[in-house]
Amino acid sequence: MNFETISKKYPLILASSSPRRKMLLAQIGLPFRTRPSDIDENEIAENRPATAGYLAEKKARAVSSGIKNHWILGADTLVVLGETVLGKPDDIDHAHAMLHQLGGKEHKVLTGFCLLDPSCRPVHSEEVTTNVRMKRLTEEEIKAYIDTGEPFGKAGGYAIQGIGAFMVEAISGSYTNVVGLPICALIQALLTTGALKEFPMRQA
């Protein structure tokens, strides 16, 4: 079945309101528009390793009604320390506890993404993992970082692309995956599925 490829006329539909994901797509010049889903990102699947991919598909499907001739992208990012999934902090105390847990340790950031073709059929689902090592954090550093307000609304309570970069000693894997979307893997998926004919896209 032949579908329209992603273009200014038929932009990718991003099933997310995440400013980080929007920033990444804008940065690479991919035409898109957002249609946020109302899926609860704190929902946890029984099989934890599949959680991010499971929620990514749910988000994509949730916004698919009434959309025609557009490819749809759902994504979800989780921060995992050992066997514990760290969501977004609820308040100052929760943010403090998260950062205290992460300090001096290595954790994983998993981003799952799911691509629906214009018939709303899932054609690609993938999870990308990045290992992140944090420096040891003092109480003063944790409190000062929380005072910036940046931990809130972020999985794990930090932003690698913001002030939180001062805490990250090293990463192994995709940097953009930690921000919220593994761009290299995503572009490969868009090319493989036929959502894009080429990349970088030629300017009309």
N, C-alpha and C positions, 0 to 999 in steps of 0.2 A: 504494500500500500504506500502510495506516494504522499508525503506531507510537505507542507511549507517548512523551509528551514528558518532558523532564528534570524530576524532582521529587524530594522526599525519599524517596518510595517507589522511584523509578527514577533514582537519581543518575547523573550523568555518570561514566564510568570514565576516569580519567587514567592513561595508560600511562607513568608517570614517577614517580620517587621524589624529584624535585627539590623541596627545601623552598621555593624561590622560587616555583615554579609553584603549589604548594599554598597558599602565602600569598596569592597573587594571586586565586585562585579563592575562597578563604575570605573575602577582603576584599570581594568583590562579592556575596557571599551566594549563590553558585551551588552547589547540592547536588552533591557529588562524593565518590568514594572512589578510592583509588589501587590500581593493580595494575601495579607496575613491570615493564618488559620487560627481557630480558637482552641486548638489542641493544648492540653496541659503538659508543658514540658517537664514537669516533675513526675509525670506518670512513669513508673518503672515496670518493664516487662519481667516476667518470671525468669527468662533466660538473659541474664545481665549482659553478656557479650553482644547480643543482638539488639539491645535496647535502642541505641542511636539510630540504627537502620530501620527498626520497627516504627519509631516515632517519626522519622523522616518520611516514610511512605504514608503514614496516617495524615501528616500535615499536607502532603501533596494531594491526596485524595479529598481531603476536607475542602479544598478550594476549587476543585475541578468542575463543579456543577456550573453549567452555563458557559463554560469557556470552550471556544472553538478555534481551531487552527493555530493553537499555541502549545509549545512544550512547557511543562510544569516541573519546577524543581522544589523538592522539600528537603530540609536539612535539620539535623539536631546534633548538638555538641555536648559531650559529657566529660567531666573530670573525674578520674578514678584513682584513688589512693589505696593500694592493696586491694581489698574487696569492697571498699566503701565508695559509693558514688556521691560526689559532692555537687549539689545543685547550686542554685543561686541563693546567697544569704538572705535570710528573712529580716534581720536587724543587725545592730552593731555587735551584739554578743555573738550572734551566729557567724558573722564575718570574722570576728576575732578568733573564734574556735577553729574555723577553716584555715586561716592563715597560720595559726599556731601548729596545726596538723601538718601543713604542707612544708613549713620551714625546715631546711636541712635534709629534705628527702626528695626522691624521684617519684613522679606520678605520671600517669598516662592521660592524654587528651584524645578522645575518640570522637570523630565527626562522621556521622552516617549521612549519606545523601541518596535520594531516590529521584529518578527522572521518569516522568510520564510522557508518552508521545501524545500528539493531538487527539487521538481517540481515547485518551485517558487510560491507556494500558501501561503498566510498569514495564519499562524496557531496560532499566539499569538500576541496580542497588549495590552500594558499596560502603564499607567502613574503612576509614583511614586512621591509623594510630600514630601519635607522636609522643615520644618520651621527653619529659621536661624535668630538669633538676633545679631545685630551688636552693638558694643560699640559706644559711641559718639566719633567722630573723630575731631581732631584739624586741622587747616589749615596746620600746619607743618607736621603732620602725613600723611595727604593726599598727599602733595607735595613730601615728602620723599618716599612714597610708589610708586607714579607714576614714580619717578626717577629710581626705580629699574627696570622698564620696564615690570614688571610682569602683570599689569592690561590688557595689550594688547593681544587680541586673546582669552580673557576669557569673557563669558557671565556675565554681571553685573560688570565687571571690577576688579574682585579679584579672587585669588586662595586659597581656604581653605587648600589645601595640601602644600602650599608654605609659603612665607613670610606673605601672607594675613591672615594666621591663627591668627595673633596678634589682628585682628579686631573682631573676632568672639567670642561673650560672651557665646552663647549657641546654640545648635541645638536640634530639636525634630524630630526624624526620621532617615533615613539612611544617614550615613556619606558619603559612596561611591556614593550615588545619587548626592550629591553636587559636588563631584569630576567629575562626568560625566556618571556614570553607576551604577544603583542599583544592586549590585552583588547578594545579597540574593534573590531578586525577579527574577533576570535573571536565576540563577541556578535552581530555582524551576520551571520556565517556560521551561527550557531545559529538565528537567527530565519529566515533565508532558506531553510534546509534543513528547517525544521519541528521542529527539536529543542527549540525554545522557542516558545511562543505569544506571549509578551510579555516585556519586560524594562524596568525592574526587575521581579522576580517578586513577586507579591502574597503576603503572609504568610498561611498557612492559620490 
